[in-house]
Amino acid sequence: MEDTDRTTGRDGRQATGSALPGWIVDRTRGVDRWRAGLAALSTVLAVLVLAPMGWLVWEAATVEPTRAIELVVSAGTARIILNSLALMLSVTALSVVIGVPLAVLTTQTDLPYPRVWTIVAALPLVIPSYIGAIAFVSMFGSGGELESLIGVTLPDVRGLGGAIGIITLYTYPYVFLTTRAALVSMDDSLIDAARTLNHGPIATFRRVTVPTIRPGIAAGALLTALYAISDFGTPAFMQASVFTSQIFLEFENYTTPVGYAALLALQLVAIVAVVLVIEAGIGRDQDASGGTASADGTQIRLGGWKWPAMGAVATIGIVTILVPVGIFTSWLFRSEGTRIPALEFDPTVAVHSVSLAGLAAVGACAVALPVAYYAGRSNSRLARLLERTTYLGFAVPGVVIGLALVVVGTRTVPSVYREGVWLLVFGYVVRFLPQAVGTVRSSVLQVDDKTIEAARTLDAGRFEAFRRITLPLIAPGLVAGAVLVFLTTMKELPMTLMLQPIGMDTLVIIVWHAHEALAYRYAAVPALLLVVISGATMLVLLRQEGYDGK
C-alpha cells in the first residue's frame, strides 16, 4: 500500500522505459492491483462529485429549444445578468479600494500597534455576510429599529446597492490579506533603490510597490469576485435580483418548471468559469521572483495622519463587528411582538446543525483520503485530473449544487429527497470536499519515503505500513480538513434550505425564517452561535497558515 510513483517521469511512465502508464507498471502484481484499485476508487468518487452537475445539464436540455432561447434572452434574464455582473464588479472594485490601503497601512507605515489593526481589519471574515445583512436590514432598513427610534423615515437600505455595500464590508479582507502577504514578502531593497533615484514615497509606491504586489491584489480581487457572484444569503436578505436569489425563487415557485432555474444555474456557472480561468492565468503569472523582505523595512512616516488612520480602521471594525454583535445581543433581551413558538430557540436545532456538520466532515474526509493519497503519491496526469475534479464543487455556488441535487432527488430517488439527511450530507461533501483534499494531500506530501521503506524492510505489509506509519503522520491533515468542513458546513445556507430534511431545523434555517417573519429577535441566539463558529474558523486558518504579526 505504501508504494510511490515519485520515480516516474512527467508522462507518468516508469524510468525503465516501459510503454505502459507508471500507475500500472511496477515490480509486483500486488502493487499493480493496489495502484489500479486506488485509481479506480478515486475515479468513482470523482464521478460522484460531477454527477449532480450532469443531472443539471440534462434538466436544462429538456427545455424545448425555442422556449429555452426565449428564457435566456428575455428582459428578466438580462436584468439578472446585469445585476449580477454589477454586483460582482462593484464589490470587487470597492474591496480593492478598502483592502489595499489597509494592507499598506499595516505593513509599510509606522502605524502604532500594527498587529492589533491587522486583526481588526481581518475580523469581518468572522461574520457571514448574510448575518451582517440581516442585522443591518433590521436596524437601518425601512421600518427598522432606527427609524422607529428617531421617528423619521429613512431610505431603504435594501436592493442592489445595499447588497453591494454589505458584501463589500465582509469580503474586502480577501484583498487585504492577499495584498498584505505580498507586501510582507516584498524585497525592501527595491524601495531603497527607488529612493536613491530620488523617487518620493508616492512615486515609489506607484512605480515599484504596485507592480510588485499586483498579483496579490489580483488574487484577492478574484476571490472577492467569486464570492460576490456566488453569494446567496445577502442578495436574498437585501432583495436584490441576482442569479443566486432568482434561482432559489424559481426553486420555490412550484408552478414554474425547474428547467428555467437550471438554465439560470448554467449561466451562473459559465460566469464562474470565466472568473476561474482568469484566476488560473494570474496564478501562473505569480512566480517566486521576489526577494527577501528586510527585517526593519522602509516605512512611510504618517506623522499626524496616524490618528485618522487608526480611526478609519477602528470605524470599519465597529461597523462590521460591534454593530451586528450589539444588535444580536440586544435581541436577546426583547420580548415584544407576537410570540412565534416555532422560531423559539431549541437546543435540538444546534444539535441538528452539529450532527449534519459532523457527518459532512466525516464523509468529506472519507472521500478525500483515497483521492488525496493517490494525488500525493503519484505524478500521473490521471491523479492530477481526479484531484482537480474534486475542486469543482467549491467553485460552483451552493445554490447551483442544491438545485442539481433537487433534480436528482425528485427525478431519481424521491424517497431520499427531504426524507433523510443523506442527500443533504452528500451536497455538503461535494461542496466542501476540496478543503479536506487540500489539507490531506499536503500532509501526504510531507511523508518521507525512507520511513515507509524502513517499515517495508521489517516485513510490514502495505496495509500495515499505511496503518502504523502513514496514517498517524497524515492524521493532522485529516483533522484540519474535518474541522474546516465542519465549520463551513455550519454556515451553509442555500443547500440547507433546498435539501433540509422535513422537520429538521438548523441554526441557519431559524435565521432565515426569522427574517421572513420579520421577527428578528428569534435570530439572536442562532446568529451569535454562527459568529462564534466563524471566529473558530478564523483561529483554524491562522494556525494553519502560521500568523505573522509583522
Legacy VTK file of the C-alpha trace (Angstrom):
# vtk DataFile Version 3.0
C-alpha trace
ASCII
DATASET POLYDATA
POINTS 550 float
0.000 0.000 0.000
2.912 2.269 0.591
4.365 2.250 -2.914
5.128 5.551 -4.543
5.081 6.930 -8.088
7.762 9.521 -7.422
10.274 7.698 -9.650
8.093 8.225 -12.709
8.678 10.880 -15.295
6.464 13.738 -16.373
4.438 11.488 -18.647
3.724 9.080 -15.809
5.878 6.300 -17.310
8.480 4.292 -15.449
12.123 5.277 -15.731
12.747 1.792 -17.186
11.145 2.966 -20.423
8.068 0.792 -20.220
5.319 1.723 -22.673
2.635 1.350 -20.008
1.498 4.124 -17.641
3.523 4.447 -14.445
0.496 3.886 -12.225
0.056 0.418 -13.725
3.585 -0.852 -14.207
5.598 -1.829 -11.128
7.737 -4.604 -9.782
4.968 -6.738 -8.278
1.444 -7.608 -9.226
0.290 -6.634 -5.744
1.441 -3.100 -6.313
-0.206 -3.131 -9.772
-3.524 -4.144 -8.276
-3.237 -1.589 -5.473
-2.470 1.309 -7.769
-5.119 0.303 -10.259
-7.632 -0.122 -7.430
-6.722 3.245 -5.909
-7.071 4.941 -9.298
-10.417 3.217 -9.901
-11.753 4.215 -6.483
-10.625 7.826 -6.967
-12.277 7.849 -10.401
-15.589 6.603 -8.993
-15.512 9.254 -6.266
-14.684 11.997 -8.790
-17.593 10.880 -10.995
-19.930 11.053 -7.980
-18.790 14.640 -7.387
-19.523 15.530 -11.014
-22.839 13.665 -11.186
-25.108 16.467 -9.832
-23.863 18.884 -12.493
-24.542 16.284 -15.155
-28.148 15.962 -13.989
-28.486 19.748 -14.065
-27.283 19.878 -17.671
-29.724 17.081 -18.518
-32.596 19.004 -16.932
-31.709 22.180 -18.851
-31.566 20.149 -22.078
-35.178 19.015 -21.556
-36.408 22.577 -22.101
-37.821 22.994 -25.621
-35.145 24.848 -27.665
-37.383 27.738 -28.722
-38.598 28.192 -25.160
-35.025 27.970 -23.868
-33.905 30.763 -26.207
-36.858 32.917 -25.147
-35.967 32.436 -21.478
-32.252 33.080 -21.961
-32.724 36.312 -23.953
-35.732 37.612 -22.028
-35.702 41.024 -20.385
-35.911 39.417 -16.948
-32.847 37.267 -17.594
-30.934 40.254 -18.978
-31.727 42.206 -15.815
-30.490 39.329 -13.659
-27.250 39.091 -15.645
-26.620 42.842 -15.461
-27.391 42.969 -11.735
-25.114 40.010 -11.045
-22.252 41.488 -13.052
-22.768 44.889 -11.420
-22.715 43.230 -8.002
-19.529 41.301 -8.745
-17.628 44.182 -10.363
-18.706 46.796 -7.805
-17.865 44.624 -4.798
-14.503 43.756 -6.333
-13.603 47.387 -7.068
-14.707 48.627 -3.629
-12.857 45.791 -1.907
-9.648 46.829 -3.663
-10.229 50.454 -2.653
-10.589 49.397 1.001
-8.256 46.405 1.225
-5.113 47.742 -0.456
-4.767 50.926 1.675
-5.367 48.882 4.830
-2.648 46.429 3.786
-0.236 49.278 3.154
-1.099 50.910 6.484
-0.377 47.758 8.484
2.881 46.831 6.706
4.527 49.862 5.122
3.846 52.673 7.616
4.679 53.493 11.230
1.055 52.936 12.291
1.071 52.143 16.033
0.125 48.594 17.079
0.098 47.137 13.523
-0.675 43.619 14.772
-3.840 44.827 16.517
-5.049 46.726 13.464
-4.253 43.764 11.220
-6.564 41.580 13.298
-9.254 44.282 13.342
-9.074 44.642 9.546
-9.343 40.861 9.040
-12.144 40.310 11.584
-15.086 40.951 9.201
-14.398 37.481 7.782
-15.626 36.169 11.146
-19.228 37.144 10.383
-21.034 35.515 7.436
-22.182 38.285 5.118
-25.839 37.240 5.353
-25.687 37.623 9.145
-24.427 41.164 8.634
-27.217 41.748 6.123
-29.988 40.687 8.494
-28.523 42.902 11.248
-28.327 45.990 9.032
-31.767 45.463 7.488
-33.385 45.124 10.905
-31.643 48.205 12.267
-31.345 50.574 9.310
-33.951 49.286 6.847
-37.300 50.861 6.081
-39.451 50.347 9.159
-36.393 49.244 11.096
-35.458 49.939 14.684
-33.543 53.165 13.990
-36.481 54.610 12.049
-38.827 53.776 14.939
-36.403 55.318 17.409
-35.913 58.702 15.704
-39.374 58.915 14.131
-38.025 59.873 10.700
-38.499 57.856 7.515
-35.133 56.585 6.286
-34.111 55.473 2.810
-34.466 51.739 2.345
-31.076 50.033 2.517
-32.376 47.001 0.647
-31.812 46.461 -3.036
-28.749 46.002 -5.239
-26.892 48.948 -3.715
-27.401 47.619 -0.200
-26.219 44.148 -1.227
-23.080 45.661 -2.775
-22.318 47.583 0.410
-22.861 44.643 2.776
-20.898 42.113 0.720
-18.048 44.602 0.343
-17.824 45.127 4.098
-17.473 41.398 4.703
-15.300 40.394 1.730
-12.681 43.152 1.414
-10.449 41.162 3.865
-9.703 38.763 0.980
-7.964 41.624 -0.834
-6.467 42.913 2.412
-4.926 39.559 3.365
-3.526 38.636 -0.061
-2.144 42.156 -0.603
-0.649 42.190 2.880
1.036 38.851 2.227
2.563 40.250 -0.965
3.797 43.359 0.861
5.337 41.350 3.707
7.279 39.148 1.267
8.373 42.047 -0.988
12.080 42.818 -1.172
12.544 46.190 0.548
15.786 46.762 -1.365
13.606 47.635 -4.372
12.156 50.547 -2.426
15.626 51.596 -1.254
16.834 51.575 -4.853
13.936 53.782 -5.925
14.676 56.210 -3.100
18.308 56.506 -4.192
16.989 57.600 -7.601
15.181 60.499 -5.883
11.714 58.967 -6.095
9.372 60.265 -3.411
7.080 57.962 -1.385
4.143 58.335 -3.787
6.243 57.813 -6.915
7.965 54.824 -5.298
4.639 53.259 -4.379
3.220 53.806 -7.854
6.255 52.673 -9.859
7.764 49.986 -7.614
5.350 48.722 -4.964
2.164 48.483 -7.050
3.714 46.452 -9.913
5.328 44.114 -7.378
2.181 43.422 -5.376
-0.220 43.444 -8.341
-0.546 39.622 -8.405
-1.511 39.651 -4.716
-4.104 42.363 -5.310
-5.492 40.487 -8.296
-5.683 37.199 -6.406
-7.683 38.788 -3.588
-9.889 40.651 -6.063
-10.718 37.447 -7.888
-11.552 35.658 -4.646
-13.868 38.548 -3.816
-15.469 38.411 -7.265
-16.051 34.680 -6.946
-17.653 35.134 -3.524
-19.840 38.029 -4.684
-21.229 36.237 -7.739
-21.846 33.073 -5.685
-23.371 34.604 -2.534
-26.983 33.729 -1.914
-27.918 34.901 1.587
-27.014 38.583 1.328
-28.802 39.276 -2.002
-31.803 37.318 -0.723
-31.986 39.300 2.533
-31.382 42.570 0.675
-33.985 41.695 -2.001
-31.515 42.077 -4.851
-32.474 40.271 -8.072
-29.312 38.345 -8.998
-28.621 34.817 -10.198
-28.483 33.120 -6.808
-31.628 34.679 -5.351
-33.581 34.200 -8.595
-32.587 30.533 -8.857
-33.905 29.986 -5.345
-37.140 31.821 -6.156
-37.624 29.591 -9.193
-36.980 26.571 -6.991
-39.668 27.744 -4.539
-42.141 28.510 -7.330
-43.551 25.050 -7.912
-45.785 26.274 -10.759
-42.705 27.058 -12.861
-40.766 24.165 -14.462
-37.348 23.699 -12.931
-35.821 23.939 -16.406
-35.622 27.744 -16.232
-33.818 27.547 -12.915
-31.416 25.052 -14.494
-30.756 27.419 -17.386
-30.060 30.257 -14.951
-27.756 27.981 -12.962
-25.739 27.057 -16.042
-25.368 30.718 -16.990
-24.087 31.419 -13.489
-21.654 28.502 -13.759
-20.413 29.947 -17.068
-19.630 33.296 -15.397
-17.882 31.493 -12.533
-15.855 29.507 -15.068
-14.651 32.735 -16.703
-13.593 34.063 -13.299
-11.710 30.827 -12.582
-9.932 30.938 -15.946
-8.772 34.475 -15.192
-7.685 33.388 -11.720
-5.715 30.457 -13.144
-3.959 32.732 -15.631
-2.958 35.180 -12.940
-1.873 32.318 -10.698
0.609 31.214 -13.384
1.989 34.736 -13.517
2.801 34.698 -9.804
6.276 33.265 -9.539
8.602 33.334 -6.618
10.834 36.017 -8.078
10.611 38.365 -5.152
13.480 38.885 -2.800
13.637 38.606 0.953
11.983 41.330 2.963
14.310 43.198 5.258
13.871 42.913 8.984
13.041 46.569 9.539
11.575 47.574 6.209
11.277 51.012 4.693
8.382 52.653 6.488
6.259 55.579 5.426
6.010 58.184 8.183
2.381 59.094 8.829
3.017 61.969 11.191
-0.262 63.496 12.294
-2.171 61.214 9.914
-1.619 58.187 12.171
-4.625 59.139 14.326
-7.104 59.431 11.427
-5.656 56.182 10.051
-6.275 54.341 13.331
-9.738 55.901 13.492
-10.561 54.639 9.993
-9.559 51.061 10.802
-11.400 51.200 14.135
-14.531 52.505 12.389
-14.523 49.570 9.995
-14.228 47.177 12.943
-17.078 48.902 14.790
-19.397 48.888 11.766
-18.710 45.311 10.694
-18.281 43.598 14.082
-19.526 45.577 17.071
-22.739 46.874 15.470
-24.047 43.437 14.344
-22.975 41.713 17.569
-24.550 44.537 19.576
-27.786 44.191 17.606
-27.876 40.420 18.099
-27.185 40.813 21.801
-29.925 43.413 22.218
-32.412 40.982 20.634
-31.740 38.526 23.451
-33.415 40.864 25.951
-36.528 41.716 23.943
-39.886 40.045 24.179
-42.201 42.458 22.391
-44.222 41.392 19.360
-46.261 38.338 18.575
-44.834 35.162 20.015
-43.862 32.565 17.384
-43.256 29.226 19.150
-41.840 27.586 16.008
-38.968 30.093 15.963
-38.061 29.983 19.631
-34.585 28.637 20.176
-34.466 24.941 20.914
-31.130 23.268 21.732
-32.053 20.449 19.343
-31.617 22.957 16.492
-27.967 23.370 17.448
-27.684 19.588 17.795
-29.047 19.175 14.262
-26.506 21.669 12.902
-23.643 19.968 14.712
-24.794 16.494 13.636
-25.103 17.437 9.965
-21.758 19.226 10.008
-20.148 16.244 11.729
-21.494 13.825 9.133
-20.276 16.130 6.360
-16.809 16.343 7.930
-16.513 12.566 8.273
-17.873 11.993 4.764
-15.566 14.584 3.194
-12.501 13.085 4.879
-13.524 9.556 3.878
-13.803 10.646 0.227
-10.727 12.872 0.381
-8.379 10.233 1.798
-8.048 7.976 -1.299
-8.134 10.904 -3.750
-5.580 12.973 -1.820
-3.368 9.941 -1.137
-3.357 8.994 -4.814
-2.640 12.595 -5.860
0.133 12.945 -3.284
1.876 9.655 -4.123
1.539 9.744 -7.900
2.813 12.073 -10.618
0.405 10.804 -13.257
-1.926 13.025 -15.246
-4.851 10.928 -14.051
-4.045 11.685 -10.416
-3.866 15.414 -11.103
-7.100 15.319 -13.125
-9.001 13.476 -10.395
-7.747 15.879 -7.739
-8.753 18.952 -9.762
-12.174 17.419 -10.451
-12.974 17.400 -6.739
-12.410 21.179 -6.647
-15.355 21.800 -8.977
-17.845 21.702 -6.112
-16.140 24.512 -4.237
-16.111 26.701 -7.342
-19.795 26.167 -8.126
-22.233 28.232 -5.984
-24.072 26.307 -3.285
-27.472 27.238 -4.723
-26.489 25.560 -8.015
-25.378 22.341 -6.317
-28.554 22.433 -4.236
-30.701 22.768 -7.360
-28.798 19.926 -9.054
-29.443 17.641 -6.086
-33.105 18.665 -6.003
-33.314 17.482 -9.614
-31.545 14.225 -8.727
-33.745 13.667 -5.679
-37.092 14.413 -7.291
-36.365 12.622 -10.577
-34.497 9.507 -9.449
-34.728 8.845 -5.699
-37.780 10.730 -4.393
-37.777 8.514 -1.298
-34.446 10.106 -0.282
-35.288 13.714 -1.125
-36.080 15.521 2.156
-36.872 12.213 3.861
-33.391 11.756 5.317
-30.125 13.565 5.790
-28.103 11.678 3.195
-28.808 13.821 0.130
-28.049 16.992 2.105
-24.860 15.498 3.557
-23.816 14.424 0.058
-24.313 18.017 -1.101
-22.125 19.269 1.740
-19.416 16.763 0.818
-19.479 17.784 -2.851
-19.368 21.482 -1.920
-16.606 21.376 0.687
-14.562 18.326 -0.330
-11.635 20.473 -1.600
-10.986 21.722 1.928
-10.297 18.150 3.042
-8.447 17.133 -0.130
-6.090 20.098 0.111
-5.083 19.554 3.733
-4.764 15.762 3.402
-2.693 15.967 0.213
-0.353 18.485 1.859
0.168 16.021 4.716
0.769 13.123 2.307
3.468 15.111 0.529
5.273 15.569 3.842
5.611 11.810 4.447
9.234 10.713 3.934
9.534 7.760 1.571
12.507 6.462 3.564
10.305 5.979 6.629
7.926 3.819 4.608
10.783 1.853 3.058
12.185 1.179 6.535
8.858 -0.306 7.610
8.762 -2.474 4.482
12.268 -3.830 5.176
10.932 -5.020 8.549
8.439 -7.210 6.669
5.489 -4.912 7.333
2.803 -5.351 4.699
1.495 -2.447 2.667
-1.653 -2.091 4.744
0.294 -2.467 7.989
2.802 0.193 6.890
-0.041 2.524 5.957
-1.855 1.956 9.261
1.180 2.272 11.512
3.320 4.819 9.615
1.425 6.877 7.059
-1.929 7.278 8.776
-0.505 8.725 12.032
1.671 11.117 10.006
-1.225 12.442 7.905
-3.708 12.478 10.807
-3.156 16.231 11.479
-4.150 16.952 7.874
-7.256 14.814 8.211
-8.234 16.590 11.439
-7.619 20.043 9.954
-9.697 19.164 6.888
-12.500 17.805 9.041
-12.546 20.965 11.176
-12.678 23.229 8.128
-15.503 21.218 6.549
-17.388 21.129 9.852
-17.194 24.863 10.444
-18.024 25.810 6.847
-20.971 23.426 6.739
-22.462 25.038 9.842
-22.831 28.308 7.897
-24.054 26.929 4.557
-27.467 28.467 3.776
-28.839 27.719 0.254
-28.218 23.956 0.155
-29.612 23.610 3.674
-32.786 25.433 2.653
-33.233 23.406 -0.534
-32.418 19.945 0.870
-33.448 20.305 4.518
-34.985 17.070 5.849
-38.604 17.610 6.834
-38.866 18.749 10.441
-35.096 19.067 10.917
-34.401 22.747 11.535
-30.852 24.076 11.886
-29.322 27.359 13.043
-29.283 28.868 9.546
-32.860 27.733 8.905
-34.066 29.579 12.025
-32.194 32.727 10.947
-33.846 32.506 7.513
-37.370 32.001 8.862
-36.907 34.772 11.455
-36.041 37.141 8.630
-39.026 36.015 6.550
-41.334 36.629 9.532
-39.587 39.942 10.351
-39.216 38.525 13.880
-35.544 39.330 14.176
-35.255 38.653 17.887
-35.608 34.943 17.164
-32.428 35.105 15.071
-30.334 36.358 18.011
-29.073 33.092 19.504
-28.515 31.278 16.160
-26.732 34.338 14.747
-24.433 34.693 17.746
-23.639 30.983 17.666
-22.740 31.251 13.987
-20.477 34.225 14.735
-18.681 32.194 17.403
-18.298 29.300 14.959
-16.929 31.628 12.291
-14.468 33.009 14.833
-13.268 29.467 15.444
-12.803 29.127 11.679
-10.564 32.188 11.705
-8.456 30.683 14.500
-8.090 27.466 12.487
-6.999 29.431 9.416
-4.486 31.462 11.404
-2.987 28.327 12.901
-2.915 26.596 9.520
-1.110 29.469 7.834
1.173 30.420 10.703
0.232 34.005 11.561
2.956 36.574 11.143
2.287 39.647 13.171
4.555 41.960 11.221
LINES 1 551
550 0 1 2 3 4 5 6 7 8 9 10 11 12 13 14 15 16 17 18 19 20 21 22 23 24 25 26 27 28 29 30 31 32 33 34 35 36 37 38 39 40 41 42 43 44 45 46 47 48 49 50 51 52 53 54 55 56 57 58 59 60 61 62 63 64 65 66 67 68 69 70 71 72 73 74 75 76 77 78 79 80 81 82 83 84 85 86 87 88 89 90 91 92 93 94 95 96 97 98 99 100 101 102 103 104 105 106 107 108 109 110 111 112 113 114 115 116 117 118 119 120 121 122 123 124 125 126 127 128 129 130 131 132 133 134 135 136 137 138 139 140 141 142 143 144 145 146 147 148 149 150 151 152 153 154 155 156 157 158 159 160 161 162 163 164 165 166 167 168 169 170 171 172 173 174 175 176 177 178 179 180 181 182 183 184 185 186 187 188 189 190 191 192 193 194 195 196 197 198 199 200 201 202 203 204 205 206 207 208 209 210 211 212 213 214 215 216 217 218 219 220 221 222 223 224 225 226 227 228 229 230 231 232 233 234 235 236 237 238 239 240 241 242 243 244 245 246 247 248 249 250 251 252 253 254 255 256 257 258 259 260 261 262 263 264 265 266 267 268 269 270 271 272 273 274 275 276 277 278 279 280 281 282 283 284 285 286 287 288 289 290 291 292 293 294 295 296 297 298 299 300 301 302 303 304 305 306 307 308 309 310 311 312 313 314 315 316 317 318 319 320 321 322 323 324 325 326 327 328 329 330 331 332 333 334 335 336 337 338 339 340 341 342 343 344 345 346 347 348 349 350 351 352 353 354 355 356 357 358 359 360 361 362 363 364 365 366 367 368 369 370 371 372 373 374 375 376 377 378 379 380 381 382 383 384 385 386 387 388 389 390 391 392 393 394 395 396 397 398 399 400 401 402 403 404 405 406 407 408 409 410 411 412 413 414 415 416 417 418 419 420 421 422 423 424 425 426 427 428 429 430 431 432 433 434 435 436 437 438 439 440 441 442 443 444 445 446 447 448 449 450 451 452 453 454 455 456 457 458 459 460 461 462 463 464 465 466 467 468 469 470 471 472 473 474 475 476 477 478 479 480 481 482 483 484 485 486 487 488 489 490 491 492 493 494 495 496 497 498 499 500 501 502 503 504 505 506 507 508 509 510 511 512 513 514 515 516 517 518 519 520 521 522 523 524 525 526 527 528 529 530 531 532 533 534 535 536 537 538 539 540 541 542 543 544 545 546 547 548 549
